[in-house]
């Protein structure tokens, strides 16, 4: 018997980890689940930028969630639960143009911003989240148990302090140790970041050359995101944004090669809470105007090859969007973000949506994420991989009688 609840570490605080945490809490609430995230906030590629100057918000990564057509069972139950909690609502905003990666099902939007999905799932899971905490390596260690026996565990080392970004204001100041010991580890960061890890991760992949080759073949798109913010009292900006005939628009490359998507972000979210009629007619003063621009992948790759400064790229995108939308007023504030691993272009095709790197009898060490699902970087792809990771983890911890689909606590 264990002398304490098993300690599980999830690396990354994006959608996959947040769903794993949620499923583990529902199936085995006795587990002590920790989440390490190297960024200053949760959500991963569902991050939200906030402007201190205007109070505006903008979805910087995913703009809305598209349900894969035909999804049923546990997937549908999670969508329903998020909808009951008001975290996701059916999208009523208008979309102009099409995209090749559409899942074909219902579109969902998050009124509070899409990072609210990860926040809600992690909060309901009871997981202990540490921000500004990246992982450098995972090493196998043998530790003494309270009963005098020994047990194999994982020592996870933190990225050295000098290489870390400053922690967020709400980070846990007491959680500042460089290393920690865990009974199980699940890595959910993008595959190239997994391949950079040493220790047991590198050892496990060397022993699985076929998996290593498939991981090396995974491809991601890259793109820049530009968020524009205007003050609440800027009547000219509000009038301009209100008059646009769409909430989201996919831009043909023949019209603008550097920009693939634009969205009046505040309107997109507000339309979901509108009871009907014109989405602009209901309390337009709730949130200051905000606008999001996504670059095309070829544009981003060219800038990366040239070593372009992100701020300079943001200035160029602003000039291009103002040419695309003549009369767009100058913003009061802006944010530019590079998504080096934006979406999975070439995933791993395998029977499992999560993979074990540890040998039989060793403590669980798994890799999971959107690259391991045929659904790719959709919410359903993350769910599929998270569920597989949770099932394997519970089985390896001797908790296979518990099922990840068990109803967890309410959001």
NUBA-747321 format. One record per residue (C-alpha): x, y, z; residue number from 1. Coordinates in nm, 3 decimals. Layout:
N
R         u         v         w   seq
R         X         Y         Z   NUM
...
//
This chain:
411
R         u         v         w   seq
R     0.000     0.000     0.000     1
R     0.106     0.358    -0.061     2
R     0.210     0.562     0.239     3
R     0.057     0.876     0.081     4
R    -0.169     0.964    -0.212     5
R     0.009     0.930    -0.545     6
R     0.149     1.259    -0.672     7
R     0.087     1.320    -1.042     8
R     0.250     1.598    -1.246     9
R     0.092     1.731    -1.564    10
R     0.336     1.944    -1.764    11
R     0.156     2.224    -1.945    12
R    -0.167     2.400    -1.849    13
R    -0.342     2.387    -2.184    14
R    -0.658     2.206    -2.282    15
R    -0.514     1.852    -2.277    16
R    -0.370     1.882    -1.925    17
R    -0.683     2.052    -1.791    18
R    -0.902     1.768    -1.923    19
R    -0.663     1.505    -1.783    20
R    -0.681     1.676    -1.443    21
R    -1.061     1.686    -1.463    22
R    -1.091     1.318    -1.556    23
R    -0.847     1.207    -1.285    24
R    -1.040     1.400    -1.021    25
R    -1.365     1.236    -1.129    26
R    -1.218     0.885    -1.132    27
R    -0.966     0.900    -0.845    28
R    -1.009     1.212    -0.631    29
R    -0.750     1.083    -0.385    30
R    -0.471     1.160    -0.633    31
R    -0.263     1.470    -0.564    32
R    -0.243     1.636    -0.906    33
R     0.003     1.915    -0.984    34
R     0.026     2.122    -1.303    35
R     0.343     2.303    -1.409    36
R     0.309     2.573    -1.673    37
R     0.606     2.771    -1.800    38
R     0.392     3.064    -1.915    39
R     0.232     3.329    -1.694    40
R    -0.121     3.196    -1.737    41
R    -0.321     2.884    -1.818    42
R    -0.490     2.798    -2.145    43
R    -0.199     2.721    -2.375    44
R    -0.304     2.805    -2.729    45
R    -0.635     2.930    -2.587    46
R    -0.466     3.227    -2.424    47
R    -0.630     3.567    -2.376    48
R    -0.452     3.904    -2.389    49
R    -0.573     4.188    -2.169    50
R    -0.508     4.556    -2.219    51
R    -0.442     4.753    -1.901    52
R    -0.483     5.073    -2.102    53
R    -0.838     5.000    -2.222    54
R    -0.969     4.707    -2.019    55
R    -1.024     4.511    -2.337    56
R    -0.965     4.139    -2.393    57
R    -0.872     3.938    -2.700    58
R    -0.846     3.566    -2.776    59
R    -0.491     3.537    -2.910    60
R    -0.493     3.172    -3.016    61
R    -0.805     2.968    -3.085    62
R    -1.098     3.195    -3.167    63
R    -1.379     2.947    -3.112    64
R    -1.424     2.575    -3.065    65
R    -1.565     2.368    -3.350    66
R    -1.713     2.037    -3.243    67
R    -1.614     1.750    -3.470    68
R    -1.930     1.639    -3.646    69
R    -2.066     1.316    -3.503    70
R    -1.889     1.332    -3.167    71
R    -2.087     1.151    -2.898    72
R    -2.052     0.999    -2.554    73
R    -1.807     1.155    -2.310    74
R    -1.714     1.433    -2.552    75
R    -2.072     1.548    -2.572    76
R    -2.109     1.527    -2.195    77
R    -1.814     1.763    -2.146    78
R    -1.952     2.014    -2.396    79
R    -2.286     2.002    -2.215    80
R    -2.123     2.054    -1.878    81
R    -1.921     2.352    -2.002    82
R    -2.237     2.498    -2.152    83
R    -2.434     2.456    -1.827    84
R    -2.157     2.642    -1.646    85
R    -2.167     2.924    -1.902    86
R    -1.802     2.861    -1.994    87
R    -1.886     2.767    -2.355    88
R    -2.197     2.885    -2.537    89
R    -2.322     2.815    -2.890    90
R    -2.162     3.067    -3.124    91
R    -2.409     3.307    -3.285    92
R    -2.148     3.539    -3.433    93
R    -2.131     3.559    -3.812    94
R    -1.839     3.405    -4.002    95
R    -1.745     3.522    -4.350    96
R    -1.540     3.287    -4.565    97
R    -1.436     2.930    -4.504    98
R    -1.142     2.735    -4.370    99
R    -1.012     2.395    -4.470   100
R    -0.985     2.258    -4.115   101
R    -1.347     2.302    -4.012   102
R    -1.472     2.018    -3.794   103
R    -1.820     2.038    -3.942   104
R    -2.011     2.053    -3.613   105
R    -2.141     2.315    -3.370   106
R    -1.923     2.621    -3.308   107
R    -1.875     2.731    -2.947   108
R    -1.746     3.057    -2.801   109
R    -1.634     3.149    -2.450   110
R    -1.792     3.474    -2.326   111
R    -1.506     3.527    -2.078   112
R    -1.235     3.432    -2.331   113
R    -1.130     3.083    -2.431   114
R    -0.877     3.041    -2.152   115
R    -1.183     3.017    -1.927   116
R    -1.216     2.655    -2.044   117
R    -0.884     2.549    -1.893   118
R    -0.945     2.766    -1.586   119
R    -1.281     2.603    -1.517   120
R    -1.155     2.247    -1.567   121
R    -0.847     2.300    -1.351   122
R    -1.048     2.469    -1.079   123
R    -1.297     2.181    -1.071   124
R    -1.015     1.926    -1.064   125
R    -0.856     2.070    -0.751   126
R    -0.515     2.049    -0.919   127
R    -0.233     2.260    -0.777   128
R    -0.123     2.490    -1.059   129
R     0.224     2.647    -1.064   130
R     0.286     2.920    -1.323   131
R     0.623     3.029    -1.458   132
R     0.751     2.676    -1.399   133
R     0.909     2.503    -1.697   134
R     1.056     2.153    -1.699   135
R     1.422     2.086    -1.781   136
R     1.443     1.708    -1.728   137
R     1.276     1.403    -1.578   138
R     1.499     1.153    -1.394   139
R     1.422     0.817    -1.233   140
R     1.506     0.804    -0.863   141
R     1.457     0.548    -0.587   142
R     1.321     0.682    -0.259   143
R     1.252     0.526     0.079   144
R     0.889     0.481     0.182   145
R     0.750     0.522     0.532   146
R     0.731     0.143     0.575   147
R     1.103     0.104     0.503   148
R     1.058    -0.026     0.149   149
R     1.181     0.162    -0.157   150
R     0.993     0.286    -0.461   151
R     1.088     0.424    -0.801   152
R     0.963     0.777    -0.871   153
R     1.039     1.070    -1.100   154
R     1.251     1.367    -1.003   155
R     1.141     1.657    -1.222   156
R     1.387     1.944    -1.247   157
R     1.275     2.296    -1.312   158
R     1.420     2.524    -1.580   159
R     1.705     2.715    -1.411   160
R     1.598     3.041    -1.255   161
R     1.810     3.257    -1.486   162
R     1.631     3.113    -1.791   163
R     1.279     3.166    -1.659   164
R     1.043     3.451    -1.726   165
R     0.923     3.645    -1.419   166
R     0.630     3.465    -1.251   167
R     0.278     3.599    -1.277   168
R     0.150     3.815    -0.994   169
R    -0.081     3.534    -0.878   170
R     0.185     3.260    -0.890   171
R     0.240     3.056    -0.576   172
R     0.537     3.225    -0.410   173
R     0.589     2.932    -0.172   174
R     0.619     2.687    -0.462   175
R     0.975     2.784    -0.553   176
R     1.174     2.461    -0.520   177
R     1.392     2.376    -0.819   178
R     1.311     2.000    -0.817   179
R     1.022     1.786    -0.697   180
R     0.937     1.415    -0.677   181
R     0.630     1.257    -0.839   182
R     0.480     0.912    -0.880   183
R     0.366     0.981    -1.237   184
R     0.429     1.243    -1.506   185
R     0.225     1.335    -1.814   186
R     0.387     1.566    -2.071   187
R     0.138     1.762    -2.283   188
R     0.353     2.035    -2.438   189
R     0.416     2.053    -2.816   190
R     0.622     1.762    -2.947   191
R     0.936     1.967    -3.032   192
R     0.953     2.072    -2.667   193
R     0.921     1.709    -2.554   194
R     1.212     1.616    -2.780   195
R     1.429     1.879    -2.609   196
R     1.396     1.712    -2.269   197
R     1.678     1.497    -2.135   198
R     1.692     1.223    -1.875   199
R     1.422     0.959    -1.873   200
R     1.232     1.118    -2.163   201
R     1.531     1.096    -2.395   202
R     1.611     0.746    -2.266   203
R     1.255     0.627    -2.319   204
R     1.247     0.757    -2.674   205
R     1.582     0.597    -2.760   206
R     1.433     0.264    -2.654   207
R     1.135     0.328    -2.885   208
R     1.297     0.430    -3.215   209
R     0.973     0.388    -3.409   210
R     0.793     0.633    -3.181   211
R     1.090     0.869    -3.189   212
R     1.084     0.872    -3.569   213
R     0.711     0.947    -3.570   214
R     0.755     1.227    -3.319   215
R     1.025     1.382    -3.533   216
R     0.787     1.371    -3.830   217
R     0.517     1.574    -3.650   218
R     0.472     1.916    -3.810   219
R     0.315     2.235    -3.672   220
R     0.206     2.552    -3.842   221
R     0.335     2.886    -3.716   222
R     0.161     3.219    -3.716   223
R     0.153     3.561    -3.553   224
R    -0.147     3.702    -3.369   225
R    -0.208     4.075    -3.337   226
R    -0.464     4.213    -3.092   227
R    -0.589     4.571    -3.124   228
R    -0.764     4.755    -2.842   229
R    -0.956     5.081    -2.832   230
R    -1.078     5.283    -2.536   231
R    -1.440     5.241    -2.432   232
R    -1.505     5.611    -2.501   233
R    -1.354     5.602    -2.853   234
R    -1.679     5.655    -3.044   235
R    -1.506     5.654    -3.384   236
R    -1.352     5.313    -3.323   237
R    -1.672     5.168    -3.182   238
R    -1.873     5.299    -3.476   239
R    -1.625     5.158    -3.728   240
R    -1.612     4.814    -3.566   241
R    -1.991     4.804    -3.519   242
R    -2.047     4.870    -3.891   243
R    -1.846     4.570    -4.010   244
R    -2.083     4.315    -4.169   245
R    -1.919     4.015    -4.002   246
R    -1.783     3.911    -3.664   247
R    -1.512     3.680    -3.801   248
R    -1.369     3.669    -4.149   249
R    -1.132     3.432    -4.326   250
R    -0.935     3.643    -4.572   251
R    -0.855     3.494    -4.917   252
R    -0.483     3.493    -4.992   253
R    -0.558     3.667    -5.323   254
R    -0.682     3.963    -5.121   255
R    -0.404     3.973    -4.859   256
R    -0.122     3.718    -4.849   257
R    -0.005     3.797    -4.495   258
R    -0.343     3.787    -4.317   259
R    -0.566     3.481    -4.300   260
R    -0.819     3.575    -4.031   261
R    -0.968     3.884    -3.866   262
R    -1.224     3.910    -3.588   263
R    -1.399     4.180    -3.391   264
R    -1.331     3.984    -3.078   265
R    -1.558     4.155    -2.825   266
R    -1.856     4.128    -3.063   267
R    -1.783     3.761    -3.128   268
R    -1.811     3.680    -2.757   269
R    -2.101     3.914    -2.690   270
R    -2.315     3.761    -2.962   271
R    -2.322     3.434    -2.767   272
R    -2.499     3.599    -2.474   273
R    -2.742     3.795    -2.690   274
R    -3.101     3.672    -2.662   275
R    -3.164     3.735    -3.028   276
R    -3.170     4.005    -3.289   277
R    -2.878     4.233    -3.368   278
R    -2.580     4.140    -3.152   279
R    -2.468     4.505    -3.162   280
R    -2.794     4.636    -3.022   281
R    -2.763     4.487    -2.676   282
R    -2.541     4.669    -2.427   283
R    -2.248     4.746    -2.660   284
R    -2.074     4.932    -2.378   285
R    -2.012     4.610    -2.183   286
R    -1.660     4.566    -2.322   287
R    -1.431     4.805    -2.513   288
R    -1.379     4.725    -2.881   289
R    -1.108     4.472    -2.960   290
R    -0.986     4.318    -3.282   291
R    -0.772     4.012    -3.358   292
R    -0.561     3.948    -3.666   293
R    -0.397     3.613    -3.748   294
R    -0.115     3.597    -4.000   295
R    -0.086     3.336    -4.270   296
R     0.154     3.048    -4.213   297
R     0.386     3.135    -4.509   298
R     0.417     3.492    -4.379   299
R     0.508     3.368    -4.032   300
R     0.760     3.114    -4.159   301
R     0.930     3.379    -4.373   302
R     0.959     3.612    -4.073   303
R     1.099     3.331    -3.859   304
R     1.362     3.250    -4.122   305
R     1.460     3.617    -4.130   306
R     1.480     3.638    -3.750   307
R     1.230     3.924    -3.748   308
R     1.152     4.102    -3.422   309
R     0.799     4.023    -3.303   310
R     0.717     4.390    -3.237   311
R     0.827     4.483    -3.590   312
R     0.608     4.206    -3.732   313
R     0.316     4.346    -3.532   314
R     0.368     4.689    -3.684   315
R     0.367     4.541    -4.034   316
R     0.048     4.343    -3.964   317
R    -0.120     4.658    -3.835   318
R    -0.029     4.842    -4.155   319
R    -0.163     4.555    -4.363   320
R    -0.492     4.528    -4.173   321
R    -0.547     4.904    -4.204   322
R    -0.499     4.868    -4.580   323
R    -0.742     4.573    -4.575   324
R    -0.996     4.775    -4.374   325
R    -0.959     5.140    -4.486   326
R    -1.065     5.383    -4.215   327
R    -0.977     5.155    -3.922   328
R    -0.891     5.399    -3.642   329
R    -0.547     5.380    -3.476   330
R    -0.565     5.153    -3.170   331
R    -0.496     5.275    -2.819   332
R    -0.306     4.956    -2.740   333
R    -0.191     4.638    -2.911   334
R    -0.030     4.300    -2.844   335
R     0.166     4.078    -3.082   336
R     0.231     3.712    -3.015   337
R     0.422     3.452    -3.211   338
R     0.268     3.107    -3.210   339
R     0.569     2.896    -3.305   340
R     0.357     2.580    -3.262   341
R     0.016     2.706    -3.366   342
R    -0.165     2.398    -3.495   343
R    -0.068     2.041    -3.576   344
R    -0.033     2.000    -3.952   345
R     0.099     1.642    -3.951   346
R    -0.010     1.442    -3.642   347
R     0.099     1.096    -3.531   348
R    -0.123     0.821    -3.670   349
R    -0.140     0.545    -3.410   350
R    -0.390     0.330    -3.227   351
R    -0.332     0.518    -2.900   352
R    -0.385     0.889    -2.846   353
R    -0.125     0.895    -2.565   354
R     0.203     0.703    -2.536   355
R     0.397     0.558    -2.246   356
R     0.771     0.622    -2.229   357
R     0.827     0.414    -1.914   358
R     0.881     0.040    -1.914   359
R     0.640    -0.204    -1.749   360
R     0.678    -0.190    -1.374   361
R     0.826     0.159    -1.382   362
R     0.640     0.468    -1.258   363
R     0.413     0.610    -1.534   364
R     0.569     0.857    -1.777   365
R     0.336     0.950    -2.062   366
R     0.320     1.195    -2.350   367
R    -0.012     1.329    -2.477   368
R    -0.162     1.621    -2.667   369
R    -0.325     1.723    -2.993   370
R    -0.040     1.576    -3.200   371
R    -0.149     1.225    -3.096   372
R    -0.510     1.246    -3.216   373
R    -0.652     1.215    -3.565   374
R    -0.865     1.518    -3.476   375
R    -0.548     1.727    -3.437   376
R    -0.563     2.068    -3.271   377
R    -0.937     2.067    -3.217   378
R    -1.089     2.049    -2.870   379
R    -1.203     1.695    -2.949   380
R    -0.847     1.596    -3.038   381
R    -0.726     1.721    -2.702   382
R    -1.009     1.534    -2.527   383
R    -0.933     1.209    -2.708   384
R    -0.566     1.223    -2.606   385
R    -0.647     1.335    -2.250   386
R    -0.888     1.048    -2.198   387
R    -0.637     0.793    -2.324   388
R    -0.367     0.941    -2.100   389
R    -0.598     0.930    -1.797   390
R    -0.696     0.568    -1.864   391
R    -0.334     0.455    -1.900   392
R    -0.226     0.649    -1.594   393
R    -0.498     0.501    -1.373   394
R    -0.415     0.150    -1.493   395
R    -0.043     0.194    -1.428   396
R    -0.112     0.331    -1.081   397
R    -0.325     0.026    -1.001   398
R    -0.646     0.230    -1.013   399
R    -0.785     0.076    -1.330   400
R    -1.115     0.000    -1.155   401
R    -1.172     0.376    -1.163   402
R    -1.291     0.504    -1.498   403
R    -1.207     0.853    -1.633   404
R    -1.565     0.892    -1.751   405
R    -1.700     0.888    -1.397   406
R    -1.901     1.206    -1.321   407
R    -1.666     1.459    -1.159   408
R    -1.771     1.747    -0.937   409
R    -1.968     2.026    -1.101   410
R    -1.787     2.314    -1.265   411
//
